[in-house]
Amino acid sequence: MMSEKTSALLAKAGFIPLPAWLGLSTLAGLLAVGYDPIASHVSVMTLEDNLSHTLANIAALAVGLSLLVFGTAVWAISGRVFSAGAACWMIFGVAMISNGIWPMGTPMHGFYVIGIFNILAPALSLLDVQSAELRSKLYAVTVFVSLAGVTYLWLLLTGFEPEGYSGLFQRFFGSINLVWPLLFAYYHPRLGSEIDK
């Protein structure tokens, strides 16, 4: 079983996804010729063979790898034989890694849309965490992040996402989802969270 110190250290990976994704994808967008970050998803940059493509790939890989580590930490901290929330973060991590390997337009980009599990990750992780103090701190943000994830999916599936703003919406709702690991990484050590035996 992983020590509390090790799991707390691994949980710090939750600080990486949001700034890595926003920072690197924004820089990639600024360097891309003819790219509109308001209208176009980050993945559009993977269609060109240039520095922007490389930066977009690095952003996806950094997010994916850090989510794998973060999911491992959530699993250990939960103290459960199987943590569904941790598994969802790890599945999302695999999807992001595939975004960094395969270009947009191929089924392997996003690994056949398996990243959709990110919607369940915050709520299921909160159920798995046994620290009452940590659960209390993360409750409101979990509700907000979960509802935002479902809202974004609904907008995409119904076609109600405003035309010409898909890039902005992706960054906005994607950032909301990645706030959860960041806040978990922030609160966990400060609360002296312990696994209930």
C-alpha positions as CSV (number, residue, x, y, z in Angstrom):
1,M,0.0,0.0,0.0
2,M,1.2,3.5,-0.9
3,S,2.4,5.6,2.0
4,E,0.4,8.8,2.9
5,K,3.5,10.9,2.1
6,T,3.9,9.3,-1.3
7,S,0.2,9.7,-2.2
8,A,0.3,13.3,-1.1
9,L,3.3,13.9,-3.3
10,L,1.6,12.3,-6.3
11,A,-1.5,14.4,-5.6
12,K,0.5,17.5,-6.4
13,A,0.2,16.4,-10.1
14,G,-3.2,18.0,-9.9
15,F,-1.5,21.4,-10.1
16,I,-0.2,20.6,-13.6
17,P,-3.2,20.0,-16.0
18,L,-4.9,23.4,-15.9
19,P,-1.9,25.7,-16.4
20,A,-0.2,23.2,-18.9
21,W,-3.3,23.0,-21.0
22,L,-4.3,26.7,-21.0
23,G,-0.7,28.0,-21.1
24,L,0.7,25.8,-23.9
25,S,-2.5,25.7,-26.0
26,T,-2.7,29.6,-25.8
27,L,1.0,29.9,-26.8
28,A,0.4,27.4,-29.7
29,G,-2.6,29.5,-30.8
30,L,-0.6,32.7,-30.8
31,L,2.1,31.1,-33.0
32,A,-0.3,29.5,-35.4
33,V,-0.9,31.3,-38.7
34,G,-4.5,31.9,-39.5
35,Y,-5.8,30.1,-36.4
36,D,-8.7,31.6,-34.5
37,P,-8.7,30.4,-30.9
38,I,-12.2,31.7,-30.3
39,A,-13.7,29.7,-33.2
40,S,-11.5,26.6,-33.3
41,H,-10.7,23.8,-30.9
42,V,-7.1,23.3,-29.9
43,S,-7.0,20.0,-31.9
44,V,-7.3,22.0,-35.2
45,M,-3.6,22.9,-34.7
46,T,-2.7,19.2,-35.0
47,L,-3.6,19.3,-38.7
48,E,-0.5,21.4,-39.5
49,D,3.1,20.3,-39.3
50,N,4.6,23.2,-37.4
51,L,5.6,24.5,-34.0
52,S,1.9,25.1,-33.0
53,H,1.2,21.4,-33.7
54,T,4.1,20.4,-31.5
55,L,3.0,22.7,-28.6
56,A,-0.6,21.5,-28.8
57,N,0.7,17.9,-28.6
58,I,3.0,18.7,-25.7
59,A,0.0,20.4,-23.9
60,A,-2.1,17.2,-24.4
61,L,0.7,14.9,-23.3
62,A,1.5,17.0,-20.2
63,V,-2.2,17.0,-19.2
64,G,-2.6,13.3,-19.9
65,L,0.4,12.1,-18.0
66,S,-0.3,14.4,-15.0
67,L,-3.9,13.1,-14.9
68,L,-2.6,9.5,-14.8
69,V,-0.4,10.4,-11.8
70,F,-3.2,12.3,-10.2
71,G,-5.6,9.4,-10.6
72,T,-3.1,7.1,-9.0
73,A,-2.9,9.5,-6.0
74,V,-6.7,9.7,-5.7
75,W,-6.9,5.9,-5.7
76,A,-4.3,5.6,-2.9
77,I,-5.9,8.4,-0.9
78,S,-9.3,6.8,-1.1
79,G,-8.0,3.7,0.6
80,R,-10.4,1.6,-1.5
81,V,-9.6,-1.6,-3.4
82,F,-11.1,0.1,-6.5
83,S,-11.7,3.9,-6.9
84,A,-14.1,4.7,-9.8
85,G,-13.3,8.4,-9.6
86,A,-9.5,7.7,-9.9
87,A,-10.2,5.4,-12.8
88,C,-12.1,8.1,-14.6
89,W,-9.3,10.6,-14.2
90,M,-6.9,8.0,-15.5
91,I,-9.2,7.2,-18.5
92,F,-9.3,10.9,-19.2
93,G,-5.5,11.0,-19.0
94,V,-5.3,8.2,-21.6
95,A,-7.6,10.2,-23.9
96,M,-5.5,13.3,-23.5
97,I,-2.3,11.4,-24.3
98,S,-3.9,10.0,-27.4
99,N,-4.8,13.7,-28.4
100,G,-1.1,14.4,-28.2
101,I,-0.1,11.4,-30.4
102,W,-2.7,11.3,-33.1
103,P,-4.0,14.3,-35.1
104,M,-7.6,15.4,-35.2
105,G,-9.8,13.5,-37.6
106,T,-8.6,10.1,-36.7
107,P,-10.6,7.9,-34.2
108,M,-7.5,7.5,-32.0
109,H,-7.5,11.3,-31.4
110,G,-9.3,11.3,-28.1
111,F,-9.2,7.5,-28.2
112,Y,-12.7,7.0,-29.5
113,V,-14.2,9.8,-27.3
114,I,-13.3,7.9,-24.1
115,G,-12.4,11.3,-22.5
116,I,-16.1,11.7,-21.9
117,F,-15.5,9.9,-18.6
118,N,-14.0,13.2,-17.3
119,I,-17.6,14.3,-16.5
120,L,-17.9,11.6,-13.9
121,A,-14.4,12.0,-12.4
122,P,-15.0,14.8,-9.9
123,A,-18.3,13.4,-8.4
124,L,-17.0,9.8,-8.2
125,S,-13.7,10.9,-6.7
126,L,-15.6,12.9,-4.0
127,L,-17.6,9.7,-3.2
128,D,-14.3,7.8,-2.9
129,V,-12.5,10.2,-0.6
130,Q,-13.0,9.3,3.0
131,S,-11.8,12.5,4.7
132,A,-14.9,14.4,5.8
133,E,-13.0,17.7,5.9
134,L,-11.7,17.3,2.3
135,R,-15.2,16.2,1.1
136,S,-16.7,19.3,2.7
137,K,-14.1,21.6,1.0
138,L,-14.6,20.1,-2.4
139,Y,-18.4,19.6,-2.3
140,A,-19.5,22.9,-3.9
141,V,-16.8,22.9,-6.6
142,T,-17.6,19.3,-7.4
143,V,-21.3,20.2,-8.0
144,F,-20.3,23.2,-10.1
145,V,-17.7,21.2,-12.2
146,S,-20.1,18.3,-12.7
147,L,-22.9,20.5,-13.9
148,A,-20.6,22.5,-16.1
149,G,-19.4,19.2,-17.7
150,V,-22.9,18.0,-18.4
151,T,-23.9,21.5,-19.7
152,Y,-21.0,21.5,-22.2
153,L,-21.9,18.0,-23.4
154,W,-25.5,19.0,-23.8
155,L,-24.6,22.1,-25.8
156,L,-22.4,19.9,-28.1
157,L,-25.0,17.2,-28.6
158,T,-27.9,19.5,-29.3
159,G,-25.9,21.9,-31.5
160,F,-26.8,24.8,-29.2
161,E,-23.2,25.8,-28.8
162,P,-23.0,29.3,-30.4
163,E,-21.5,29.2,-33.9
164,G,-18.1,30.6,-34.2
165,Y,-17.3,30.2,-30.5
166,S,-16.4,26.5,-30.2
167,G,-12.8,27.2,-29.3
168,L,-13.8,29.6,-26.5
169,F,-16.3,27.2,-25.2
170,Q,-13.8,24.3,-25.2
171,R,-11.3,26.3,-23.3
172,F,-13.8,27.7,-20.8
173,F,-15.5,24.3,-20.0
174,G,-12.2,22.4,-20.2
175,S,-10.7,24.8,-17.7
176,I,-13.6,24.3,-15.3
177,N,-13.1,20.5,-15.3
178,L,-9.3,20.9,-14.6
179,V,-10.0,23.1,-11.6
180,W,-11.0,20.0,-9.6
181,P,-7.6,18.3,-9.6
182,L,-5.9,21.6,-8.8
183,L,-8.1,22.3,-5.8
184,F,-7.8,18.7,-4.6
185,A,-4.0,19.1,-4.8
186,Y,-4.2,22.4,-2.9
187,Y,-6.5,21.2,-0.1
188,H,-5.4,17.6,0.5
189,P,-2.1,18.3,2.3
190,R,-3.4,21.5,4.0
191,L,-6.2,19.6,5.7
192,G,-3.9,16.8,6.9
193,S,-6.2,14.4,5.1
194,E,-6.0,10.9,6.4
195,I,-7.4,7.7,5.2
196,D,-10.0,6.3,7.5
197,K,-9.1,2.8,8.6
